[in-house]
Amino acid sequence: MVTMQITNSTAPRPTRPVRSGILTLLAILLGTVLAAALVGLVLLSVTGWLRSPDETASAHTSSVSVGSDVTSDEPPQTGPLTEADGLIPAGTDITAGADLPAVTRLDPALRAAVEAATAEATLDDQPLYVTTGWRSARYQGQLYDEALATYGSEEDAREFVATPETSTHVTGTAVDIGPLDAMYWLLEHGPDYGLCQTYANEIWHFELATTPGGTCPEMLPDASHLGG
């Protein structure tokens, strides 16, 4: 009798650690991502810490619209006229000491003379107000255009309103005074401060045209001859 030994050719093979390998790989990737994020946070914190307060403020300011800047000395070139153009709000009585561009942008010597005259007028119980002073070229141009529309010709318009190129209001060397009694008061006392009416047809228009206590020059007929 022959005894045959049967060999099992289908014996189980060792199991490959596939699942374990995937988990290990995921753990490595997750660790890498977390490490990168941590490094980024550290760098961001260090950068912010190293930035000076001025740089931080500058970065914040740069995000604000340019139109929000209200500190500029120059008036805007578009839109309605504002106080920055020398406009004095309707119904507002101001003196040469007011903190408005209409007077702060006047020639300093002229402003000082008007302030001194105002002080004396006050002692005489006479209010003396600046009805208009410095004007932007745009403001003056608008006034000239209105005069042109009213009078119909450049020759007639310039008798009352000068162009921006010739106006003494644009250069800050002229003021208009009110009320009417103040105009007459300044006609009498203005020369004591060097202030003179310079146009015969504008009793309200005064300039620093002589030395204090001096004699005022002969008036020009109207604004078409020089400034206005």
Secondary structure, 3 states (H helix, E strand, C coil): CCCCCCCCCCCCCCCCCHHHHHHHHHHHHHHHHHHHHHHHHHHHHHHHHHCCHHHHHHHHHCCCCHHHCCCCCCCCCCCCCCHHHCCCCCCCCECCCCCCHHHHCCCHHHHHHHHHHHHHHHHCCCCCEEEECCCCHHHHHHHHHHHHHHHCCHHHHCCCCCCCCCCCCCCCCCEEEECHHHHHHHHHHHHHHCEEECECCCCCEEEECCCCCCCCCCCECCCCCCCC
